[in-house]
């Protein structure tokens, strides 16, 4: 994938993920997207930082729950997949962690 398409794809995903977090988890989380970086603030747990890394064509995640991980876009499935556990998608990781936090609060 060329750089322009990667940036477009990653930015769209991060922006939509931020909107989803704000729509579904606003009681305890606040998402802010700006210039390739999505920050999700969780007052009690810390913050998630997701950013597009153009040279590697990955989205990098820093999670207060699971730590750092890296995701590459799978054209076939049209999902961002974990580089170490290809069964795990970025959306699954974030949503399952936020669901667990919501249950615990």
N, C-alpha and C positions, 0 to 999 in steps of 0.2 A: 504494500500500500504506500502511496506517495505521502509526503509530509503534510500537504494541505488536506488530504482526505482524513489522515489520522487526527489532525488537530480538530477538524470539523466533527468527526465521530466522537472523539473523547470529550470535547466541550459540550456537545449535545447531551451525552450520557451524564456527565457530572452535573449539568444544570438541571436536567430532569430528575436525577436522584436527589438533589437538594430540594426541589419542589415537593417530591414525594415525602421526604423527611419532614418538611415544614407542614405538609397537609396531614400526616398521620401521627406524628410524634411531637407536636408543638407543646404539649404539656410539660415535657422534660428535655427537649432538644431544640436547638436552633441552628439551621443550616444557612451558610452564606457562600455563594459562588462568585468568584472574581478571577478573571484572566487565567483560567486553567487550574485553579485551586479551589477545592470545595472543603470548607471547614465546618464541622458539626460540633457545636458546643454542647457539652453535657455538664451542667454545674457540679454534680456530685461525682462523676466518673472521670472527667477530663475532656479531651477533645479528639475527634477524628480529623485527620488531614489526608485528603486524597488529591493527588496532582497528576497531571499528564506529564509524562517524561518522553519528550519527542525523540531524542536520540535512540532510545530503545523501543519506541512505540509501545509503551506500557503505561498503565495507570498504577501509581504507587500509592499504597495505603499505609498509614500509621494509625493503629487502633489502640485505644486505651485498654481494650479487652484482650485482643489476640496478638498485638504487636505489629511489626512490619510484614507486609506481603506485597507481591507484584502480580499484575494481571495483564494478560495479552488478549487482544481481540481475536475471537474465533469466527472467521467469516461464515463457516458452515452453520453454526448454531446462532450466530449473531449475538454473542454474549462475551463479556469479559471474563476469562477463565484464569484461575489461580495457576501460577507457574509451577508450584510444587504439588498441588493437588488439582488436577485438571477437572475433577468432578465438581469442584467448588467454584461458583461464580461470584463475582464481586457483589452483585445485588443480593445473593443469598447470604453472604458473609455479613454485610451491613444490616440487612433486615433481621436476620436471626439474632444478632447481637443486640440490636435495639429492642426486639421483642423480649429478650431475656432481661434487659435493663428495665423495661416497662413492667414486667411481672414482679421484679424485685423492689420496685418503688411504690 
